[in-house]
Amino acid sequence: MNFVVLYLLLVKATLTSFSGLASLPVVRNDFVQHRHVLTDRQLATAVAAGRIGPGPLGIYVVSVGYLVDGTPGACAGWLAMITPAFLIIPMLRFLGVRAEHPRARAVARAVLFAGAGLMASAAVPLARDAIANPLPLGILVVSFLVIAFARVDSLWVMLGAALAGLVSFYF
Amino acid sequence: MPRPRLSALSHLFLRVGVTVFGGGDPTIAILQREFYRRDWLSPEKFAIAFGLARLTPGTNVLAFSAAAGWYILGIAGALAAVLASTIPASLLVIWLTRAYRLTAHYPLALAIANTLLAAAVGTMLGAAVLLVRTQCKPGRWLRPVAISIAAFVLADVVKLTPLEVIGAAAVAGFFWPES
């Protein structure tokens, strides 16, 4: 895929989301459903790679770029990840305290909540792909509960899942 | 307030970028501690950067890093903060993705990959619930929950595109003010 097209598609996803993984539905819509350059399994792999390492949740777009077009794709993903961050500088200069206006905050928070619904929607087909037998189903449920209701770093969830896979292979 | 050298600012963001796991909130918490300890950023500027980062599209912690860097050393500071905190972590993610691709056909690697993918999906669903939970205050859960469920239904059942769902949420947010 052309570098510029890849960058524009990924930056469209990052510019229309307000938290790291909230860009996932747009990425899935463009790369899995419309252009067929990525599978649901590869997308889940990108999310997993982003969660195992340090850095922000949105870093998975670097992995998406890499899976689509190798090193140039990873560069496009990295650029798409960092581009929206610099929008805050004109906001600091010109908006300042006005961004705290109740109506502006209400709109931003509504978009944030919609991001949660979209994230869950994007996870549904990935779940169908991931659940091949009872073990992945159990891991999915435990991971969900731990992340949603306990203060545990997602790194430990991933390491625990890897350990479960290792143990299941030998036993 | 002391004005640090660009290399010192870059070093702080690089160190935090490669050593803090768990996403944006822990990273911002560590940066806050480090800024106050060094007297690089006032609590007032920290609050503005934090608040505006939540309203900036994309990854909140990167917007926060750009804002903090800009307050401390201008445009060069913003660039240094974002580059130093993302380049090493991105290289690590590429390495992890490569490692997965190279080992995916081995049975042991496949077994581990299957459980990792299930955990990744569980993490996504958990993160969605956590996002709403942390915004719900006692007695004020209806708006966050209703908008989230409506977005899920619009995307999954009505099959609207994510951009259409986000647009609908923005309109709903404008006409349904927070109590």
Interface residues (C-beta under 8 A of the other chain):
Chain A: T14 L15 T16 S17 F18 S19 G20 L21 S23 L24 P25 V26 N29 R41 A44 T45 A46 V47 A48 A49 G50 R51 I52 G53 P54 G55 P56 L57 G58 I59 Y60 V62 S63 Y66 L67 T71 A74 G77 W78 M81 I82 T83 P84 A85 F86 L87 I88 I89 M91 L92 L95 G96 V97 A99 E100 P102 R103 A104 R105 A106 V107 A108 R109 A110 V111 L112 F113 A114 G115 A116 G117 L118 M119 A120 S121 A122 A123 V124 L126 A127 D129 A130 I131 A132 L135 P136 L137 I139 L140 V141 V142 S143 F144 L145 V146 I147 A148 F149 D153 S154 L155 V157 M158 G160 A161 A162 A164 G165 L166 S168 F169
Chain B: G17 V18 T19 V20 F21 G22 G23 G24 P26 T27 I48 A49 G51 L52 A53 R54 L55 T56 P57 G58 T59 N60 V61 L62 A63 F64 S65 A66 A67 W70 Y71 I75 A78 V82 L83 S85 T86 I87 A89 S90 L92 V93 I94 L96 T97 R98 Y100 R101 P107 L108 A111 I112 A113 N114 T115 L116 L117 A118 A119 A120 V121 G122 T123 M124 L125 G126 A127 A128 V129 L130 L131 V132 R133 Q135 R143 P144 I147 S148 I149 A150 A151 F152 V153 L154 A155 D156 T161 P162 L163 V165 I166 A168 A169 A170 A172 G173 F174 W176 P177 E178
